[in-house]
Amino acid sequence: MKIAGLQKTTLLDYPGKVACTVFLSGCNFRCPFCQNGEILDAGVCGMAEEEFFSFLERRRGLLDGVCVSGGEPLVHADIAPFFEKIKKLGYAVKLDTNGSFPDRLKALAEAKLVDFVAMDIKNSPEKYEKTAGAPVDLQKIRESAAFLMNGGAEYEFRTTVVKELHRGEDMVRIGQWLKGAKRYFLQNFRDSDAVLRRGLTPFADEELEAFKRLLLPYIPSAKIRGE
């Protein structure tokens, strides 16, 4: 497995747990607002797999969970054994995914290799490809979302919002699509030197609140990340 990097401790990435976050290289999307542009090439390797598992061995009893992020972890067809090794060490596992590999997502959940899934919802269905920056099979995205909403695994949906890409009508369409979702978060765009496209803009706090109000009739659980 190509490991691009490791955040040794996080109190934010895995709800309710002290965790680490491992970043796997490679992604099939090229979202303009991506903060991890330097690891989208599947060949990027910043840590040997043996070193990562040695770290997990040493942290047993200190960490509760492992967040597997990217990139897009499920671009790797051989991902299941990686998750299995983590689970055998006694850790809870959270997966960050864009939802474009529903068969792999289902296989991990059905094998009890993932405990929590955070699925990115890029935009309203009509604007998905523009926001993902790559061709998208929307049916696969819908399949992953439906699997989670139907009890396939504990989950949250999250949308990173950017002024140049998102409008109020998109929030309505997302709400209609994911009506009744258990957990849904709006995340404001954060600019950095690593972002794929320069010149993107975050929303003001009051604009995020307006987006949330548009979502609430459909998704009563909708929140702004950090509120």
Contacts in CASP RR format, 6 or more apart in sequence:
PFRMAT RR
TARGET T0000
AUTHOR 0000-0000-0000
METHOD contacts of the structure
MODEL  1
MKIAGLQKTTLLDYPGKVACTVFLSGCNFRCPFCQNGEILDAGVCGMAEE
EFFSFLERRRGLLDGVCVSGGEPLVHADIAPFFEKIKKLGYAVKLDTNGS
FPDRLKALAEAKLVDFVAMDIKNSPEKYEKTAGAPVDLQKIRESAAFLMN
GGAEYEFRTTVVKELHRGEDMVRIGQWLKGAKRYFLQNFRDSDAVLRRGL
TPFADEELEAFKRLLLPYIPSAKIRGE
1 24 0 8 1.000
1 49 0 8 1.000
1 76 0 8 1.000
1 78 0 8 1.000
1 79 0 8 1.000
1 82 0 8 1.000
2 24 0 8 1.000
2 25 0 8 1.000
2 26 0 8 1.000
2 42 0 8 1.000
2 43 0 8 1.000
2 44 0 8 1.000
2 45 0 8 1.000
2 76 0 8 1.000
3 22 0 8 1.000
3 23 0 8 1.000
3 24 0 8 1.000
3 25 0 8 1.000
3 45 0 8 1.000
3 46 0 8 1.000
3 47 0 8 1.000
3 48 0 8 1.000
3 49 0 8 1.000
3 52 0 8 1.000
4 23 0 8 1.000
4 24 0 8 1.000
4 25 0 8 1.000
4 26 0 8 1.000
4 36 0 8 1.000
4 38 0 8 1.000
4 39 0 8 1.000
4 44 0 8 1.000
4 45 0 8 1.000
4 46 0 8 1.000
4 47 0 8 1.000
4 70 0 8 1.000
4 71 0 8 1.000
5 22 0 8 1.000
5 23 0 8 1.000
5 39 0 8 1.000
5 46 0 8 1.000
5 47 0 8 1.000
6 20 0 8 1.000
6 21 0 8 1.000
6 22 0 8 1.000
6 23 0 8 1.000
6 47 0 8 1.000
6 52 0 8 1.000
6 55 0 8 1.000
7 13 0 8 1.000
7 20 0 8 1.000
7 21 0 8 1.000
7 22 0 8 1.000
7 23 0 8 1.000
8 20 0 8 1.000
8 55 0 8 1.000
8 59 0 8 1.000
9 18 0 8 1.000
9 19 0 8 1.000
9 20 0 8 1.000
9 63 0 8 1.000
10 18 0 8 1.000
10 19 0 8 1.000
10 20 0 8 1.000
10 21 0 8 1.000
10 67 0 8 1.000
11 18 0 8 1.000
13 19 0 8 1.000
13 21 0 8 1.000
13 67 0 8 1.000
13 69 0 8 1.000
13 94 0 8 1.000
14 64 0 8 1.000
14 65 0 8 1.000
14 67 0 8 1.000
14 92 0 8 1.000
14 94 0 8 1.000
14 116 0 8 1.000
15 116 0 8 1.000
15 156 0 8 1.000
16 64 0 8 1.000
17 64 0 8 1.000
17 65 0 8 1.000
17 92 0 8 1.000
18 62 0 8 1.000
18 63 0 8 1.000
18 64 0 8 1.000
18 65 0 8 1.000
19 63 0 8 1.000
19 64 0 8 1.000
19 65 0 8 1.000
19 66 0 8 1.000
19 67 0 8 1.000
19 92 0 8 1.000
19 94 0 8 1.000
20 55 0 8 1.000
20 56 0 8 1.000
20 59 0 8 1.000
20 63 0 8 1.000
20 65 0 8 1.000
20 66 0 8 1.000
20 67 0 8 1.000
21 66 0 8 1.000
21 67 0 8 1.000
21 68 0 8 1.000
21 69 0 8 1.000
22 52 0 8 1.000
22 66 0 8 1.000
22 67 0 8 1.000
22 68 0 8 1.000
22 69 0 8 1.000
23 36 0 8 1.000
23 39 0 8 1.000
23 69 0 8 1.000
23 70 0 8 1.000
23 71 0 8 1.000
24 68 0 8 1.000
24 69 0 8 1.000
24 70 0 8 1.000
24 71 0 8 1.000
24 73 0 8 1.000
24 76 0 8 1.000
25 39 0 8 1.000
25 40 0 8 1.000
25 41 0 8 1.000
25 42 0 8 1.000
25 43 0 8 1.000
25 44 0 8 1.000
25 45 0 8 1.000
25 70 0 8 1.000
25 71 0 8 1.000
26 39 0 8 1.000
26 40 0 8 1.000
26 41 0 8 1.000
26 42 0 8 1.000
26 43 0 8 1.000
26 44 0 8 1.000
26 70 0 8 1.000
26 71 0 8 1.000
26 72 0 8 1.000
26 75 0 8 1.000
27 34 0 8 1.000
27 36 0 8 1.000
27 39 0 8 1.000
27 40 0 8 1.000
27 70 0 8 1.000
27 71 0 8 1.000
27 72 0 8 1.000
27 75 0 8 1.000
27 98 0 8 1.000
28 72 0 8 1.000
28 75 0 8 1.000
28 98 0 8 1.000
28 100 0 8 1.000
28 134 0 8 1.000
29 72 0 8 1.000
29 98 0 8 1.000
29 100 0 8 1.000
29 122 0 8 1.000
29 132 0 8 1.000
29 133 0 8 1.000
29 134 0 8 1.000
29 136 0 8 1.000
30 40 0 8 1.000
30 132 0 8 1.000
30 133 0 8 1.000
30 134 0 8 1.000
30 196 0 8 1.000
31 122 0 8 1.000
31 131 0 8 1.000
31 132 0 8 1.000
31 133 0 8 1.000
31 160 0 8 1.000
31 196 0 8 1.000
32 131 0 8 1.000
32 133 0 8 1.000
32 162 0 8 1.000
32 164 0 8 1.000
32 165 0 8 1.000
32 195 0 8 1.000
32 196 0 8 1.000
32 197 0 8 1.000
32 200 0 8 1.000
33 160 0 8 1.000
33 162 0 8 1.000
33 165 0 8 1.000
33 189 0 8 1.000
33 195 0 8 1.000
33 196 0 8 1.000
33 197 0 8 1.000
33 200 0 8 1.000
34 40 0 8 1.000
34 194 0 8 1.000
34 195 0 8 1.000
34 196 0 8 1.000
35 190 0 8 1.000
35 192 0 8 1.000
35 194 0 8 1.000
35 195 0 8 1.000
36 70 0 8 1.000
36 71 0 8 1.000
36 194 0 8 1.000
37 194 0 8 1.000
37 195 0 8 1.000
37 196 0 8 1.000
38 44 0 8 1.000
38 194 0 8 1.000
39 70 0 8 1.000
39 71 0 8 1.000
40 71 0 8 1.000
42 75 0 8 1.000
42 76 0 8 1.000
49 82 0 8 1.000
53 85 0 8 1.000
53 89 0 8 1.000
56 63 0 8 1.000
56 66 0 8 1.000
56 86 0 8 1.000
56 89 0 8 1.000
56 91 0 8 1.000
57 89 0 8 1.000
60 89 0 8 1.000
60 90 0 8 1.000
63 91 0 8 1.000
64 91 0 8 1.000
64 92 0 8 1.000
65 91 0 8 1.000
65 92 0 8 1.000
65 93 0 8 1.000
65 94 0 8 1.000
66 86 0 8 1.000
66 91 0 8 1.000
66 92 0 8 1.000
66 93 0 8 1.000
66 94 0 8 1.000
67 94 0 8 1.000
67 95 0 8 1.000
67 96 0 8 1.000
68 82 0 8 1.000
68 83 0 8 1.000
68 86 0 8 1.000
68 93 0 8 1.000
68 94 0 8 1.000
68 95 0 8 1.000
68 96 0 8 1.000
69 96 0 8 1.000
70 96 0 8 1.000
72 97 0 8 1.000
72 98 0 8 1.000
72 100 0 8 1.000
72 101 0 8 1.000
73 79 0 8 1.000
73 95 0 8 1.000
73 96 0 8 1.000
73 97 0 8 1.000
74 95 0 8 1.000
74 97 0 8 1.000
74 99 0 8 1.000
74 100 0 8 1.000
74 101 0 8 1.000
74 104 0 8 1.000
74 105 0 8 1.000
75 101 0 8 1.000
76 82 0 8 1.000
77 104 0 8 1.000
79 104 0 8 1.000
79 108 0 8 1.000
80 104 0 8 1.000
80 107 0 8 1.000
80 108 0 8 1.000
80 111 0 8 1.000
80 113 0 8 1.000
83 93 0 8 1.000
83 108 0 8 1.000
83 113 0 8 1.000
83 114 0 8 1.000
84 111 0 8 1.000
84 113 0 8 1.000
86 93 0 8 1.000
87 93 0 8 1.000
87 112 0 8 1.000
87 113 0 8 1.000
92 115 0 8 1.000
92 116 0 8 1.000
93 113 0 8 1.000
93 114 0 8 1.000
93 115 0 8 1.000
93 116 0 8 1.000
94 114 0 8 1.000
94 115 0 8 1.000
94 116 0 8 1.000
94 117 0 8 1.000
94 118 0 8 1.000
95 105 0 8 1.000
95 108 0 8 1.000
95 114 0 8 1.000
95 116 0 8 1.000
95 117 0 8 1.000
95 118 0 8 1.000
96 118 0 8 1.000
96 120 0 8 1.000
97 105 0 8 1.000
97 117 0 8 1.000
97 118 0 8 1.000
97 119 0 8 1.000
97 120 0 8 1.000
97 144 0 8 1.000
98 119 0 8 1.000
98 120 0 8 1.000
98 122 0 8 1.000
98 132 0 8 1.000
98 141 0 8 1.000
99 105 0 8 1.000
99 119 0 8 1.000
99 120 0 8 1.000
99 140 0 8 1.000
99 141 0 8 1.000
99 144 0 8 1.000
99 145 0 8 1.000
100 136 0 8 1.000
100 137 0 8 1.000
100 140 0 8 1.000
100 141 0 8 1.000
100 144 0 8 1.000
101 140 0 8 1.000
101 144 0 8 1.000
102 140 0 8 1.000
102 143 0 8 1.000
102 144 0 8 1.000
102 147 0 8 1.000
105 117 0 8 1.000
105 144 0 8 1.000
105 147 0 8 1.000
106 147 0 8 1.000
106 152 0 8 1.000
108 114 0 8 1.000
109 117 0 8 1.000
109 147 0 8 1.000
109 152 0 8 1.000
109 153 0 8 1.000
114 153 0 8 1.000
115 153 0 8 1.000
115 154 0 8 1.000
116 153 0 8 1.000
116 154 0 8 1.000
116 155 0 8 1.000
116 156 0 8 1.000
117 148 0 8 1.000
117 153 0 8 1.000
117 154 0 8 1.000
117 155 0 8 1.000
117 156 0 8 1.000
118 155 0 8 1.000
118 156 0 8 1.000
118 157 0 8 1.000
118 158 0 8 1.000
119 144 0 8 1.000
119 145 0 8 1.000
119 148 0 8 1.000
119 155 0 8 1.000
119 156 0 8 1.000
119 157 0 8 1.000
119 158 0 8 1.000
120 157 0 8 1.000
120 158 0 8 1.000
120 159 0 8 1.000
120 160 0 8 1.000
121 145 0 8 1.000
121 157 0 8 1.000
121 158 0 8 1.000
121 159 0 8 1.000
121 174 0 8 1.000
121 178 0 8 1.000
121 184 0 8 1.000
122 128 0 8 1.000
122 131 0 8 1.000
122 132 0 8 1.000
122 159 0 8 1.000
123 130 0 8 1.000
123 131 0 8 1.000
123 159 0 8 1.000
123 165 0 8 1.000
123 166 0 8 1.000
123 170 0 8 1.000
123 174 0 8 1.000
124 169 0 8 1.000
124 170 0 8 1.000
124 171 0 8 1.000
124 173 0 8 1.000
124 174 0 8 1.000
124 177 0 8 1.000
125 138 0 8 1.000
125 142 0 8 1.000
125 173 0 8 1.000
125 177 0 8 1.000
126 173 0 8 1.000
127 165 0 8 1.000
127 170 0 8 1.000
128 136 0 8 1.000
128 138 0 8 1.000
128 141 0 8 1.000
129 135 0 8 1.000
129 136 0 8 1.000
130 165 0 8 1.000
131 165 0 8 1.000
131 166 0 8 1.000
142 177 0 8 1.000
145 157 0 8 1.000
145 177 0 8 1.000
145 178 0 8 1.000
147 153 0 8 1.000
148 155 0 8 1.000
148 157 0 8 1.000
149 155 0 8 1.000
149 178 0 8 1.000
149 180 0 8 1.000
149 181 0 8 1.000
149 182 0 8 1.000
155 182 0 8 1.000
155 183 0 8 1.000
156 182 0 8 1.000
156 183 0 8 1.000
156 184 0 8 1.000
156 185 0 8 1.000
157 178 0 8 1.000
157 181 0 8 1.000
157 183 0 8 1.000
157 184 0 8 1.000
157 185 0 8 1.000
158 184 0 8 1.000
158 185 0 8 1.000
158 186 0 8 1.000
158 187 0 8 1.000
158 225 0 8 1.000
159 166 0 8 1.000
159 174 0 8 1.000
159 184 0 8 1.000
159 185 0 8 1.000
159 186 0 8 1.000
159 187 0 8 1.000
160 187 0 8 1.000
160 188 0 8 1.000
160 189 0 8 1.000
161 186 0 8 1.000
161 187 0 8 1.000
161 188 0 8 1.000
161 189 0 8 1.000
161 203 0 8 1.000
161 208 0 8 1.000
161 211 0 8 1.000
162 189 0 8 1.000
162 200 0 8 1.000
162 201 0 8 1.000
162 202 0 8 1.000
162 203 0 8 1.000
163 189 0 8 1.000
163 200 0 8 1.000
163 201 0 8 1.000
163 202 0 8 1.000
163 203 0 8 1.000
164 199 0 8 1.000
164 200 0 8 1.000
164 201 0 8 1.000
165 200 0 8 1.000
166 211 0 8 1.000
168 210 0 8 1.000
168 211 0 8 1.000
168 214 0 8 1.000
171 211 0 8 1.000
171 214 0 8 1.000
171 215 0 8 1.000
172 214 0 8 1.000
172 215 0 8 1.000
172 218 0 8 1.000
174 215 0 8 1.000
175 215 0 8 1.000
175 218 0 8 1.000
175 219 0 8 1.000
176 218 0 8 1.000
178 184 0 8 1.000
178 218 0 8 1.000
178 219 0 8 1.000
179 218 0 8 1.000
179 219 0 8 1.000
180 218 0 8 1.000
180 219 0 8 1.000
180 220 0 8 1.000
180 221 0 8 1.000
181 219 0 8 1.000
181 221 0 8 1.000
182 221 0 8 1.000
183 221 0 8 1.000
184 215 0 8 1.000
184 219 0 8 1.000
184 221 0 8 1.000
184 222 0 8 1.000
184 223 0 8 1.000
185 222 0 8 1.000
185 223 0 8 1.000
185 224 0 8 1.000
185 225 0 8 1.000
186 208 0 8 1.000
186 211 0 8 1.000
186 212 0 8 1.000
186 215 0 8 1.000
186 222 0 8 1.000
186 223 0 8 1.000
186 224 0 8 1.000
186 225 0 8 1.000
187 224 0 8 1.000
187 225 0 8 1.000
188 202 0 8 1.000
188 203 0 8 1.000
188 208 0 8 1.000
188 224 0 8 1.000
188 225 0 8 1.000
189 200 0 8 1.000
189 201 0 8 1.000
189 202 0 8 1.000
189 203 0 8 1.000
190 202 0 8 1.000
191 199 0 8 1.000
191 200 0 8 1.000
191 201 0 8 1.000
191 202 0 8 1.000
203 211 0 8 1.000
208 224 0 8 1.000
209 224 0 8 1.000
212 222 0 8 1.000
212 223 0 8 1.000
212 224 0 8 1.000
215 222 0 8 1.000
216 222 0 8 1.000
END
